[in-house]
Amino acid sequence: MKILAIETATEGCSVALWLDGEVCERFEVAPRGHAARVLPWAEALLAEAGVSRSALDVIAVGRGPGAFTGVRLAVAIGQGLAMGLDIPLLGISSLAAMAQAASGQRIVAAIDARMREVYVGHFERDASGLMRAVGEELLLSPDRVTAPVGAGWRGVGSGFAAEDGLLSRRLSGCLDSIDPIALPRATAVALLAADQRAVDDAGPPESVAPAYLRNQVALTLSEQQAKRASAQARNSDK
């Protein structure tokens, strides 16, 4: 199977080419440079491997959660490529990708969501070595994250450094280790996408949607507009 994978949900930007289990990747921490790197890196990886776009079987993207702009970028580019090539597009959880790259069988993955919140998910490795979600991925303040049940858990991701390490302190008693600088990468996205079950379940490219988890931003804007309209109405009555 030949898979082109893209992960831009965080400050880490990466593109990977998976060729029947062999993988090569371009990765860089570039908070504002994702858009300028993804397609040139993809073309370079294909050229280096001697593989044409038309030979690809699947496009896989990190669908988030993460930075809104980065998540939208990966999904939009993935949809464009997949539709143009008439091949499946798989959206892979960026939290799952981060957990997949970590060592250990049980992982709590957390990404700093700003606004005093974190994106968090619990994952366990199955018999095939792939990470599977245990429960839903959530957007919470660090002090509301539930401690994992059982032993052997490890923590990864920028969420553990958010709010002066509040999540690290909250879960320190039930985690064997914490890596707060881990980032999701395209190699792990490709590995999860290479699972035949994921490919079989793939829908049309346009069905892949970003996983924002946050609807509070739109709600806040609506509330602000409502308040402004109310204030204007009160002023007009005076």
Order of alpha helices (4+ residues) and beta strands (2+ residues): beta-beta-beta-alpha-beta-alpha-beta-alpha-beta-beta-beta-beta-beta-alpha-beta-alpha-alpha-alpha
